[in-house]
C-alpha cells in the first residue's frame, strides 16, 4: 500500500518511522514538496500538520485535478 504522510514534524516523522517498518511504501512530505502529486499517487493519506497548516494546504493551487 502507498502511504503519504503530509507533515514532517514530530508527529509526521514519528508516524513515518513506525510505518516504514511495515511492508508498505511510506513517504513523508513537507510544506515545500509537491503535495498534489503525493496525494494523487497515494492510496492512504495521513495529514499530520497543525490546524493552521492544514488550512493553508487546502488553499494551495494543485496540479492534481482529481484528489
KOLSE-991953 format. One line per 5 residues: number of its first residue (from 1); their letters; for each residue x, y, z of C-alpha. Coordinates in pm, 1 decimal, always signed. Layout:
BEGIN
NUM) A) X/Y/Z ~ ...
// end
This chain:
BEGIN
1) XXXXX) +0.0/+0.0/+0.0 ~ +128.3/+350.1/-84.1 ~ +103.7/+581.6/+217.1 ~ +173.9/+955.5/+206.5 ~ +235.8/+1129.9/+537.6
6) XXXXX) +188.9/+1502.8/+491.3 ~ +382.1/+1682.8/+760.6 ~ +733.1/+1601.0/+871.5 ~ +729.8/+1745.0/+1222.5 ~ +722.1/+1537.1/+1541.6
11) XXXXX) +400.3/+1351.9/+1462.1 ~ +460.4/+1308.2/+1088.4 ~ +817.6/+1187.4/+1126.5 ~ +717.3/+951.9/+1408.6 ~ +437.3/+801.8/+1202.1
16) XXXXX) +668.3/+769.3/+902.2 ~ +931.6/+591.0/+1112.4 ~ +682.2/+341.6/+1253.4 ~ +501.8/+278.9/+923.8 ~ +833.4/+233.6/+741.8
21) XXXXX) +888.4/-82.7/+945.4 ~ +589.4/-241.7/+771.3 ~ +565.5/-380.2/+420.0 ~ +408.2/-59.0/+292.7 ~ +556.2/+208.8/+68.2
26) XXXXX) +569.2/+512.4/+300.9 ~ +683.3/+863.2/+211.3 ~ +679.8/+1188.2/+409.8 ~ +613.7/+1526.2/+253.1 ~ +678.0/+1873.3/+390.8
31) XXXXX) +548.3/+2216.9/+301.9 ~ +795.3/+2261.9/+15.5 ~ +715.1/+1929.5/-151.2 ~ +464.4/+1864.5/-430.8 ~ +171.4/+1769.3/-209.1
36) XXXXX) -68.3/+1736.3/-504.5 ~ +147.6/+1469.3/-667.5 ~ +185.9/+1287.6/-336.6 ~ -189.8/+1281.2/-282.2 ~ -256.9/+1167.8/-638.3
41) XXXXX) -11.9/+877.4/-609.8 ~ -104.8/+757.7/-259.5 ~ -366.2/+504.6/-158.0 ~ -369.2/+631.7/+202.8 ~ -304.7/+991.7/+305.2
46) XXXXX) -222.7/+1089.0/+662.0 ~ -241.6/+1459.3/+740.1 ~ -4.1/+1525.8/+1029.9 ~ +5.0/+1904.1/+1037.6 ~ -106.4/+2171.7/+1282.0
51) XXXXX) -457.0/+2306.2/+1220.8 ~ -335.8/+2630.0/+1058.5 ~ -105.5/+2444.0/+823.2 ~ -391.1/+2217.6/+711.8 ~ -599.1/+2525.0/+624.2
56) XXXXX) -305.7/+2669.4/+426.6 ~ -263.4/+2340.8/+236.9 ~ -628.5/+2347.1/+137.6 ~ -581.0/+2692.1/-19.2 ~ -279.1/+2593.5/-230.1
61) XXXXX) -328.1/+2555.7/-604.0 ~ -299.7/+2198.4/-718.2 ~ -178.2/+2030.5/-1031.8 ~ -371.3/+1712.1/-948.6 ~ -723.9/+1768.5/-1078.8
66) XX) -889.2/+1474.5/-903.7 ~ -793.0/+1447.7/-538.8
// end
